[in-house]
Amino acid sequence: MTIVGMSSFKGDDKVYNVDRDKFVPTDFDTRNGVLLIQDFMIYNRQGKANGNFKKANDKMKAHMAEVYPYKYEFVDEKNLNDSKYADKDKYRYVIMWTNYVSAGQTKYNPSSGSFSTSSSSSSNSFHVYDRKNNKHYLTGGYPTAYAIKNFIPTINTIVKLLKELK
């Protein structure tokens, strides 16, 4: 049972009904560390941020400030290996994004920093990456062109799981 469905109480209260062990590691607990969130940004060759991605990233930051009660930091993926984040116990988990593209559009791969072209629409999803064990976990929802619609329930689900810990 990867995903049973999505439930909603009101606009930003959506959570995923997930198989916990597929969504996060068995020992997942960010209450005493710092949860990292990969910046949802794409830059052009001149280093200027794409406006739509910046708006989505700002909404992500606002949602984190509103609902996440523990320490977190937004970080560019290329900085994950900086000495600041060397402590993989403290900075163990990262919420990462993936961009899926159907044929016809320019696709950005944040891992390589490269662009490729195909021919249709683009969608995004978020998942948990365990840096200590080098393991990516399943996304909770279906990719969507509106990243915030996937990010909000991902974070809400994490908050719910953390509240269930003893």
BAPA-339152 format. One record per residue: y, x, z of N, C-alpha, C, CB in turn; residue in one letter; residue number from 1. Coordinates in pm, 1 decimal. Last residue first. Glycine has a CB too. Layout:
BEGIN
FIDREN    n_north     n_east       n_up   ca_north    ca_east      ca_up    c_north     c_east       c_up   cb_north    cb_east      cb_up   code   pos
FIDREN          Y          X          Z          Y          X          Z          Y          X          Z          Y          X          Z      A   NUM
...
# end
This chain:
BEGIN
FIDREN    n_north     n_east       n_up   ca_north    ca_east      ca_up    c_north     c_east       c_up   cb_north    cb_east      cb_up   code   pos
FIDREN      892.2      650.2     1997.0      904.1      641.0     2143.4      965.2      766.2     2200.2      768.1      616.1     2207.8      K   166
FIDREN     1021.0      504.9     1699.0      961.3      617.8     1771.3      983.5      601.8     1920.2     1020.0      751.8     1722.8      L   165
FIDREN     1169.4      305.0     1588.0     1034.3      269.7     1631.7      965.1      383.0     1707.6      950.4      230.5     1512.1      E   164
FIDREN     1395.0      429.9     1501.5     1407.8      340.3     1617.7     1271.7      303.1     1673.8     1484.6      213.2     1579.5      K   163
FIDREN     1293.3      555.6     1273.8     1333.6      637.2     1388.3     1347.5      552.6     1515.5     1465.7      708.7     1358.2      L   162
FIDREN     1255.5      336.1     1105.6     1139.6      415.4     1148.2     1173.0      500.1     1270.8     1091.2      505.8     1033.6      L   161
FIDREN     1525.8      257.6     1071.2     1428.9      166.5     1132.0     1307.8      243.8     1183.9     1384.3       59.4     1030.4      K   160
FIDREN     1625.4      481.9      938.1     1680.9      444.4     1068.7     1583.1      352.9     1142.3     1818.8      374.5     1052.1      V   159
FIDREN     1470.9      462.7      701.9     1458.5      580.3      789.2     1511.2      548.2      929.4     1535.3      701.4      729.3      I   158
FIDREN     1570.0      223.4      601.4     1428.3      233.8      635.7     1405.1      352.1      728.7     1342.3      247.8      508.7      T   157
FIDREN     1835.2      294.0      551.5     1806.1      188.2      648.4     1660.2      192.4      693.6     1838.1       51.2      588.3      N   156
FIDREN     1794.1      485.5      348.5     1848.4      526.6      478.5     1818.6      421.4      585.1     2000.6      550.6      468.5      I   155
FIDREN     1689.9      311.9      150.2     1617.9      433.9      189.6     1664.3      477.1      328.0     1640.4      548.4       86.1      T   154
FIDREN     1885.3      114.4      116.6     1759.1       79.1      181.3     1674.7      200.3      220.5     1679.3       -9.5       90.2      P   153
FIDREN     2092.1      296.3        7.1     2111.3      215.9      128.5     1977.8      175.7      191.3     2193.3       90.5       96.3      I   152
FIDREN     1984.4      405.8     -234.4     2014.9      490.5     -119.3     2022.7      408.4       10.4     2147.1      565.3     -142.5      F   151
FIDREN     1967.2      200.4     -415.1     1843.1      263.2     -370.8     1867.1      344.8     -244.9     1784.7      352.1     -481.6      N   150
FIDREN     2227.6      132.1     -452.4     2132.9       23.2     -427.9     1996.4       76.1     -386.7     2119.3      -64.0     -552.2      K   149
FIDREN     2346.2      369.9     -521.2     2371.2      320.3     -386.6     2274.4      207.3     -351.4     2516.2      272.3     -373.6      I   148
FIDREN     2280.8      401.4     -793.4     2215.3      482.9     -691.7     2231.0      425.9     -551.7     2269.9      622.8     -695.3      A   147
FIDREN     2221.4      203.1    -1036.7     2319.5      205.1     -928.8     2257.3      272.9     -807.4     2367.7       61.1     -893.7      Y   146
FIDREN     1995.3      212.5    -1188.3     2113.6      280.7    -1240.6     2220.6      293.5    -1132.8     2169.6      205.5    -1362.3      A   145
FIDREN     1699.7      279.0     -998.1     1803.6      188.3    -1044.3     1922.5      269.0    -1094.0     1846.3       91.2     -931.9      T   144
FIDREN     1350.9      295.2     -919.9     1474.9      358.0     -967.6     1572.0      253.9    -1021.4     1444.1      461.9    -1076.3      P   143
FIDREN     1229.9      110.7     -641.2     1227.3      136.5     -783.6     1357.6      202.2     -826.0     1203.5        6.8     -862.2      Y   142
FIDREN     1170.8      266.0     -320.0     1203.1      158.0     -412.1     1192.6      200.3     -556.4     1340.8      106.6     -385.0      G   141
FIDREN     1095.0      488.8     -174.8     1066.6      356.4     -121.9     1086.3      245.4     -222.3     1151.5      330.6       -4.0      G   140
FIDREN      918.9      772.1     -304.0     1039.9      692.0     -291.4     1002.1      554.0     -240.9     1115.7      682.8     -426.6      T   139
FIDREN      694.5      987.1     -126.9      723.1      882.1     -223.6      856.0      814.5     -196.7      612.9      779.7     -223.0      L   138
FIDREN      785.8     1330.7      -55.5      721.7     1204.0      -25.0      766.7     1098.5     -123.5      752.4     1160.2      118.3      Y   137
FIDREN      715.5     1672.0     -106.5      798.7     1557.7     -141.7      718.7     1430.2     -114.7      845.1     1565.0     -291.6      H   136
FIDREN      687.4     1965.6       85.0      622.5     1845.4       33.8      724.4     1734.3       10.7      513.7     1798.0      130.6      K   135
FIDREN      709.4     2207.5      240.4      730.5     2204.0       96.2      659.8     2084.4       31.2      681.5     2334.1       33.2      N   134
FIDREN      711.7     2211.2      510.9      579.8     2203.4      446.7      587.1     2196.2      294.5      505.2     2083.2      498.4      N   133
FIDREN      987.2     2235.0      549.7      895.9     2320.3      625.1      757.9     2325.6      559.3      883.5     2270.2      769.1      K   132
FIDREN     1103.5     2033.0      397.0     1125.6     2173.7      360.6     1024.8     2266.2      427.7     1267.3     2216.5      398.2      R   131
FIDREN     1017.3     1740.9      277.9      988.7     1818.4      398.6      996.2     1965.8      360.4      847.4     1781.7      459.9      D   130
FIDREN     1212.0     1493.8      141.2     1150.2     1623.3      114.4     1137.5     1697.9      246.8     1233.6     1706.2       10.4      Y   129
FIDREN     1219.6     1154.3       57.4     1223.4     1254.2      164.1     1149.0     1379.5      119.1     1161.7     1198.0      295.0      V   128
FIDREN     1419.4     1015.0     -213.0     1294.9     1035.1     -139.5     1315.1     1143.1      -33.1     1179.5     1073.9     -236.1      H   127
FIDREN     1568.7      789.9     -447.7     1579.6      885.4     -337.9     1446.5      896.2     -267.1     1690.3      844.0     -239.0      F   126
FIDREN     1660.1      747.2     -795.3     1589.4      708.4     -673.9     1601.8      821.2     -572.2     1439.7      676.2     -703.6      S   125
FIDREN     1815.4      613.5    -1092.3     1805.2      710.3     -983.8     1721.3      655.5     -870.2     1943.5      748.7     -933.1      N   124
FIDREN     1837.5      604.4    -1451.3     1824.9      541.8    -1320.7     1792.8      647.6    -1216.4     1716.6      432.2    -1322.3      S   123
FIDREN     1969.3      544.6    -1777.7     1940.3      636.6    -1669.3     1927.1      559.0    -1539.1     2049.7      744.5    -1658.0      S   122
FIDREN     1865.6      441.8    -2111.0     1940.2      432.3    -1986.4     1887.6      526.7    -1879.6     1936.6      291.2    -1935.3      S   121
FIDREN     1828.0      638.5    -2400.9     1840.1      504.7    -2344.4     1913.9      508.9    -2212.7     1702.9      441.3    -2325.7      S   120
FIDREN     1721.6      902.1    -2526.0     1794.2      792.4    -2590.6     1789.4      655.8    -2524.0     1744.1      777.5    -2724.2      S   119
FIDREN     1812.8     1239.9    -2436.0     1710.8     1146.1    -2478.3     1784.5     1021.5    -2527.2     1609.0     1112.9    -2361.6      S   118
FIDREN     1895.0     1575.2    -2370.4     1932.4     1447.4    -2429.9     1809.0     1368.0    -2467.6     2020.8     1468.7    -2552.6      T   117
FIDREN     1974.2     1761.6    -2072.8     1891.6     1739.5    -2190.5     1927.1     1601.0    -2243.8     1737.2     1751.9    -2157.3      S   116
FIDREN     2117.4     2019.7    -1872.0     2126.4     1888.2    -1932.8     2028.6     1880.9    -2048.7     2270.6     1858.3    -1979.9      F   115
FIDREN     2055.9     2192.8    -1557.0     2064.8     2183.2    -1702.7     2070.2     2037.5    -1748.3     1945.7     2254.3    -1768.1      S   114
FIDREN     1997.4     2259.2    -1299.7     2137.2     2260.0    -1338.5     2157.4     2244.9    -1487.5     2201.8     2385.4    -1292.4      G   113
FIDREN     1747.3     2244.1    -1197.7     1773.0     2355.5    -1289.4     1919.7     2366.5    -1328.2     1689.1     2340.3    -1414.1      S   112
FIDREN     1777.3     2029.2    -1018.4     1703.5     2149.4     -979.3     1735.6     2268.7    -1068.1     1554.9     2122.4     -982.9      S   111
FIDREN     1910.5     1823.1    -1150.8     1980.8     1896.5    -1046.0     1909.8     2024.5    -1004.5     1998.7     1808.7     -926.2      P   110
FIDREN     1933.1     1756.3    -1475.4     1828.8     1795.0    -1382.4     1893.9     1878.1    -1273.5     1713.8     1873.5    -1453.6      N   109
FIDREN     2069.8     1491.3    -1652.3     2099.2     1609.7    -1572.3     1984.0     1634.4    -1477.6     2232.0     1593.5    -1494.4      Y   108
FIDREN     2058.1     1368.4    -1978.2     1996.1     1371.0    -1846.0     2032.2     1501.2    -1777.6     1842.2     1354.5    -1855.4      K   107
FIDREN     2213.4     1160.2    -2200.8     2210.1     1295.9    -2148.6     2158.6     1290.2    -2006.1     2350.3     1363.0    -2155.1      T   106
FIDREN     2004.7      918.0    -2364.1     2118.1      960.6    -2284.3     2103.8     1105.8    -2244.6     2132.5      873.3    -2160.9      Q   105
FIDREN     1769.5      839.7    -2511.7     1904.0      819.6    -2562.0     2020.9      865.6    -2480.4     1921.0      685.1    -2584.9      G   104
FIDREN     1487.5      709.1    -2323.0     1540.9      773.3    -2441.7     1687.9      741.9    -2466.2     1460.9      732.6    -2560.6      A   103
FIDREN     1549.8      713.0    -1972.8     1474.6      665.0    -2087.5     1540.7      728.5    -2208.9     1472.6      506.0    -2096.2      S   102
FIDREN     1550.0      918.5    -1693.2     1620.0      876.5    -1813.7     1521.2      827.1    -1916.2     1703.6      990.7    -1871.0      V   101
FIDREN     1609.3      954.5    -1349.5     1513.7      923.3    -1455.1     1591.8      875.1    -1576.2     1409.5      816.1    -1408.6      Y   100
FIDREN     1686.1     1172.4    -1100.6     1746.1     1095.7    -1208.5     1641.0     1078.5    -1317.0     1874.7     1165.6    -1264.0      N    99
FIDREN     1651.0     1178.4     -754.6     1590.5     1209.7     -883.2     1654.2     1118.3     -985.3     1434.4     1193.1     -880.5      T    98
FIDREN     1758.3     1318.8     -444.3     1764.4     1219.1     -550.4     1700.8     1272.9     -676.8     1909.0     1177.3     -577.4      W    97
FIDREN     1652.4     1357.5     -102.4     1682.9     1410.5     -235.6     1686.1     1295.9     -336.2     1578.4     1517.9     -278.4      M    96
FIDREN     1703.4     1425.6      217.0     1697.1     1308.6      129.2     1744.1     1358.1       -6.5     1785.9     1186.5      183.0      I    95
FIDREN     1517.5     1663.4      390.6     1627.3     1640.2      297.2     1601.3     1507.9      224.9     1641.6     1759.1      195.2      V    94
FIDREN     1425.9     1817.8      701.2     1414.1     1710.7      602.5     1540.9     1693.4      519.1     1380.9     1580.6      671.9      Y    93
FIDREN     1488.6     2043.9      864.5     1356.2     2027.2      802.9     1355.8     1929.2      686.0     1257.5     1980.6      906.7      R    92
FIDREN     1670.6     2203.8     1015.8     1706.4     2143.3      887.1     1579.1     2117.6      806.2     1804.9     2235.1      807.6      Y    91
FIDREN     1522.8     2292.6     1239.9     1648.5     2220.3     1257.8     1686.2     2141.9     1131.9     1760.7     2317.8     1294.4      K    90
FIDREN     1313.5     2416.6     1109.8     1284.3     2317.5     1213.0     1407.9     2230.4     1233.1     1241.8     2386.0     1347.0      D    89
FIDREN     1417.4     2598.9      938.2     1351.1     2482.4      878.8     1296.5     2385.6      982.9     1238.8     2527.7      789.2      K    88
FIDREN     1688.2     2776.2      926.0     1605.0     2720.0     1032.6     1542.4     2589.8      981.7     1689.2     2694.8     1163.4      D    87
FIDREN     1854.5     2816.4      704.6     1730.2     2893.8      715.7     1635.2     2837.7      821.4     1762.3     3038.7      748.3      A    86
FIDREN     2102.2     2717.9      640.2     1991.3     2623.0      648.3     1854.9     2691.3      662.8     1990.9     2535.1      525.5      Y    85
FIDREN     2265.6     2942.7      626.0     2301.4     2835.0      718.5     2184.4     2740.0      742.2     2421.4     2757.1      665.0      K    84
FIDREN     2171.0     3090.8      412.2     2131.1     3131.3      547.9     2162.9     3022.3      651.0     2201.8     3262.3      587.1      S    83
FIDREN     2069.2     2868.7      146.8     2168.6     2951.1      215.6     2120.9     2982.3      357.2     2306.3     2879.8      219.0      D    82
FIDREN     1906.8     2692.4       19.4     1847.3     2820.7       58.1     1947.5     2915.8      121.5     1785.2     2886.6      -62.1      N    81
FIDREN     2070.1     2480.1      -46.1     1963.7     2459.9       52.0     1900.3     2590.1      100.0     1857.4     2371.7       -6.3      L    80
FIDREN     2255.5     2497.2     -246.5     2287.4     2563.6     -119.5     2178.1     2549.3      -13.8     2416.0     2508.4      -64.8      N    79
FIDREN     2172.4     2343.0     -455.7     2169.7     2488.4     -476.6     2200.6     2564.8     -347.6     2270.1     2528.0     -585.7      K    78
FIDREN     2222.6     2081.5     -359.4     2085.5     2133.2     -363.7     2080.2     2285.3     -378.8     2009.7     2068.3     -477.8      E    77
FIDREN     2486.2     2045.4     -133.3     2449.3     2064.7     -272.7     2310.8     2130.0     -274.0     2556.2     2152.7     -349.6      D    76
FIDREN     2474.1     1814.3      135.0     2464.9     1951.9       87.2     2428.4     1952.3      -61.1     2360.7     2032.1      169.6      V    75
FIDREN     2572.8     1640.7      422.9     2556.2     1636.5      278.1     2561.8     1780.1      228.0     2666.2     1547.1      209.2      F    74
FIDREN     2404.9     1606.5      730.8     2500.1     1681.3      648.6     2469.6     1656.7      502.4     2495.2     1832.8      680.6      E    73
FIDREN     2366.8     1464.1     1059.9     2331.9     1476.0      918.7     2440.4     1556.3      849.0     2314.7     1335.8      852.3      Y    72
FIDREN     2255.0     1346.0     1375.7     2326.9     1445.8     1296.1     2273.8     1447.9     1152.8     2314.0     1585.9     1360.2      K    71
FIDREN     2234.8      982.5     1414.6     2200.7     1120.8     1448.8     2278.1     1217.0     1358.4     2047.5     1144.7     1435.5      Y    70
FIDREN     2271.4      718.5     1330.6     2321.1      758.2     1462.6     2297.6      904.5     1500.9     2258.4      672.4     1564.7      P    69
FIDREN     2385.0      569.7     1044.5     2295.2      675.8     1089.7     2345.9      735.1     1220.9     2282.3      786.0      982.1      Y    68
FIDREN     2573.1      372.4      962.3     2441.7      333.3     1016.0     2357.3      444.9     1077.0     2363.9      271.1      908.7      V    67
FIDREN     2828.0      479.0      888.3     2817.5      346.3      948.1     2683.8      324.2     1019.8     2836.2      240.7      841.1      E    66
FIDREN     2782.4      721.9      770.2     2871.7      717.2      886.5     2857.2      584.4      960.8     3018.3      737.9      842.8      A    65
FIDREN     2624.3      636.6      554.7     2567.6      723.2      658.6     2651.8      715.7      785.0     2558.3      869.1      609.4      M    64
FIDREN     2815.5      491.8      408.4     2699.5      423.1      464.9     2635.8      506.5      575.6     2596.2      392.9      355.2      H    63
FIDREN     2990.5      695.9      334.3     3039.5      586.1      417.2     2922.8      512.3      483.2     3123.9      488.5      332.8      A    62
FIDREN     2822.3      849.2      172.2     2878.8      908.0      294.6     2928.2      798.4      389.1     2994.8     1004.9      260.0      K    61
FIDREN     2779.4      666.1      -35.4     2666.4      715.5       43.7     2716.0      771.4      177.0     2588.1      824.0      -34.5      M    60
FIDREN     3035.5      645.5     -136.0     2974.3      527.1      -76.2     2855.1      566.9       10.4     2930.3      427.7     -185.5      K    59
FIDREN     3063.0      906.4     -237.1     3153.5      860.4     -131.5     3097.3      736.9      -60.3     3292.2      828.9     -190.2      D    58
FIDREN     2868.5      896.8     -436.6     2852.0      990.8     -325.9     2941.3      950.1     -208.3     2885.1     1135.0     -371.5      N    57
FIDREN     2986.5      709.9     -609.6     2858.5      678.5     -544.9     2836.1      768.5     -424.0     2741.8      693.7     -644.7      A    56
FIDREN     3212.8      858.2     -685.2     3227.7      728.5     -618.7     3099.4      690.7     -544.5     3264.2      619.1     -721.3      K    55
FIDREN     3086.8     1076.6     -810.2     3170.7     1099.1     -692.1     3188.9      969.2     -613.8     3308.2     1156.3     -733.3      K    54
FIDREN     2968.5      951.7    -1025.3     2882.6     1012.5     -924.0     2962.4     1036.7     -795.8     2821.9     1145.2     -976.1      F    53
FIDREN     3195.1      875.3    -1166.3     3101.4      773.5    -1119.6     3010.4      828.6    -1010.3     3017.6      720.9    -1236.2      N    52
FIDREN     3319.7     1130.7    -1221.5     3384.2     1028.0    -1139.4     3289.9      922.6    -1084.5     3489.3      960.9    -1218.5      G    51
FIDREN     3177.3     1442.9    -1192.5     3172.8     1319.3    -1267.5     3223.1     1208.1    -1176.1     3028.6     1289.6    -1320.5      N    50
FIDREN     3378.7     1722.3    -1098.1     3280.0     1620.7    -1063.3     3291.6     1498.7    -1153.1     3295.6     1579.5     -917.9      A    49
FIDREN     3417.2     2021.1    -1282.7     3478.4     1897.2    -1235.4     3369.8     1792.1    -1212.9     3584.4     1845.8    -1336.6      K    48
FIDREN     3323.4     2253.2    -1398.9     3309.7     2238.9    -1254.2     3373.0     2113.4    -1196.7     3368.7     2356.7    -1187.8      G    47
FIDREN     3312.8     2268.4    -1665.2     3433.9     2324.1    -1605.4     3431.6     2309.9    -1452.4     3558.5     2254.7    -1663.4      Q    46
FIDREN     3085.6     2128.2    -1726.7     3082.3     2274.8    -1740.2     3205.4     2343.2    -1683.0     3068.1     2312.5    -1885.3      R    45
FIDREN     3073.7     1878.4    -1466.6     3077.2     1921.2    -1605.7     3082.1     2074.3    -1611.0     3199.3     1858.8    -1679.9      N    44
FIDREN     2839.3     1780.6    -1216.2     2962.8     1847.1    -1254.2     2957.9     1882.0    -1402.4     2986.0     1973.8    -1168.7      Y    43
FIDREN     2723.0     1525.5    -1013.0     2702.0     1599.7    -1137.3     2836.9     1655.0    -1177.3     2640.0     1509.4    -1251.4      I    42
FIDREN     2594.9     1435.9     -696.8     2705.9     1480.1     -781.3     2652.4     1547.8     -906.7     2798.9     1576.1     -704.0      M    41
FIDREN     2506.0     1363.2     -424.7     2481.0     1288.1     -546.8     2596.5     1316.5     -641.5     2466.0     1134.2     -518.5      F    40
FIDREN     2378.7     1609.6     -212.1     2495.6     1550.7     -276.3     2454.4     1481.8     -404.9     2602.7     1657.5     -304.3      D    39
FIDREN     2106.3     1541.2       -8.0     2149.5     1609.4     -129.3     2269.4     1536.3     -187.5     2034.5     1617.7     -232.8      Q    38
FIDREN     2126.0     1554.4      327.7     2129.7     1461.3      216.1     2184.2     1536.4       96.5     2216.1     1334.9      248.6      I    37
FIDREN     1944.1     1646.3      616.8     2025.7     1686.8      502.5     2015.6     1580.4      394.4     1981.3     1825.5      447.9      L    36
FIDREN     1951.7     1593.8      956.0     1902.5     1540.9      829.5     1997.7     1585.6      719.8     1889.7     1385.1      833.4      L    35
FIDREN     1892.4     1810.4     1207.8     1999.3     1765.8     1118.8     1934.8     1720.1      988.5     2105.0     1879.9     1093.4      V    34
FIDREN     1725.1     1716.1     1510.7     1761.1     1812.6     1407.3     1879.8     1760.7     1329.0     1642.1     1840.3     1313.3      G    33
FIDREN     1646.9     1514.5     1673.7     1687.5     1640.7     1736.9     1720.3     1750.5     1636.7     1578.7     1688.8     1828.8      N    32
FIDREN     1582.2     1303.1     1504.7     1673.0     1278.7     1616.6     1724.0     1407.7     1680.9     1603.8     1194.4     1720.9      R    31
FIDREN     1405.1     1298.9     1301.6     1529.2     1373.8     1277.9     1626.6     1360.6     1394.3     1596.1     1325.9     1149.4      T    30
FIDREN     1077.6     1305.8     1243.9     1169.9     1274.0     1352.7     1294.0     1360.5     1334.0     1103.9     1297.8     1494.1      D    29
FIDREN      752.6     1282.4     1130.7      893.3     1268.9     1092.3      977.9     1224.5     1210.5      908.3     1169.3      976.9      F    28
FIDREN      482.3     1331.6     1139.2      563.8     1374.4     1253.7      713.6     1366.0     1225.2      527.6     1516.7     1292.7      D    27
FIDREN      396.5     1235.2      890.3      345.9     1173.8     1012.4      433.5     1206.9     1132.6      203.2     1218.7     1038.4      T    26
FIDREN      668.9     1217.7      651.3      558.0     1287.2      718.3      518.9     1216.4      848.0      596.3     1433.6      747.8      P    25
FIDREN      728.1      906.9      469.0      774.3     1020.8      549.4      653.0     1090.2      610.2      874.0      974.8      661.5      V    24
FIDREN      578.6      748.9      289.9      724.3      752.7      278.0      784.6      872.3      351.3      784.4      623.7      331.7      F    23
FIDREN      319.3      756.1      363.6      349.5      797.2      226.9      499.2      814.5      206.4      294.7      695.7      127.6      K    22
FIDREN      320.9      663.8      622.5      265.2      797.3      598.3      285.9      845.9      454.9      117.6      797.3      630.2      D    21
FIDREN      425.6      398.5      593.9      501.3      503.1      662.3      452.4      643.1      626.1      492.9      483.2      812.2      R    20
FIDREN      444.0      209.3      329.1      337.9      275.4      403.5      403.0      399.8      463.7      211.6      311.3      311.2      D    19
FIDREN      723.7      -16.5      357.6      653.2       98.8      302.8      534.4      137.2      389.1      747.7      217.1      289.0      V    18
FIDREN      964.4     -216.0      275.5      836.6     -229.9      343.9      745.6     -124.0      282.7      776.0     -376.8      329.4      N    17
FIDREN     1297.8     -108.0      307.9     1175.0     -112.1      229.3     1057.4     -136.6      321.5     1155.5       18.7      149.5      Y    16
FIDREN     1587.7     -305.6      382.0     1491.4     -201.3      417.0     1370.9     -216.6      326.1     1449.7     -209.4      567.7      V    15
FIDREN     1928.2     -404.0      381.6     1800.6     -396.9      312.4     1717.5     -280.2      365.2     1822.2     -383.2      161.3      K    14
FIDREN     2178.2     -449.4      476.3     2071.0     -439.7      574.3     1933.8     -427.2      509.9     2073.5     -559.7      664.7      D    13
FIDREN     2400.5     -502.3      319.5     2363.6     -363.0      340.3     2254.5     -343.6      444.5     2483.8     -285.0      380.2      D    12
FIDREN     2382.5     -810.7      285.5     2409.4     -708.6      185.7     2358.0     -568.9      210.9     2548.8     -700.2      167.8      G    11
FIDREN     2120.4     -918.6      506.3     2249.1     -938.5      441.7     2273.0     -818.0      353.3     2365.1     -957.7      546.0      K    10
FIDREN     1847.5     -887.7      504.3     1906.5     -977.1      601.8     2046.2    -1014.6      554.8     1910.4     -912.0      742.5      F     9
FIDREN     1574.5     -844.9      288.1     1717.7     -831.3      310.2     1764.2     -933.1      411.9     1795.1     -847.5      179.1      S     8
FIDREN     1300.7     -648.1      173.6     1354.6     -762.2      245.8     1501.4     -737.7      272.3     1277.9     -786.8      377.7      S     7
FIDREN     1082.4     -573.0      -86.5     1208.6     -540.4      -22.0     1255.6     -666.0       49.8     1315.8     -489.1     -125.4      M     6
FIDREN      737.0     -475.4      -77.8      851.8     -547.1     -130.5      976.9     -503.0      -60.5      833.7     -696.9     -116.5      G     5
FIDREN      537.0     -293.8      -47.8      501.4     -434.8      -48.8      614.3     -515.6     -108.5      468.8     -484.3       92.4      V     4
FIDREN      437.3       10.4     -165.3      554.1      -75.4     -144.1      507.5     -220.1     -152.2      667.6      -46.1     -249.4      I     3
FIDREN      175.3      118.4     -115.0      294.3      200.5     -122.9      418.1      118.3      -91.7      306.1      264.1     -260.5      T     2
FIDREN     -117.3       84.3        0.0        0.0        0.0        0.0      123.3       88.6        0.0        0.0      -95.8      121.2      M     1
# end
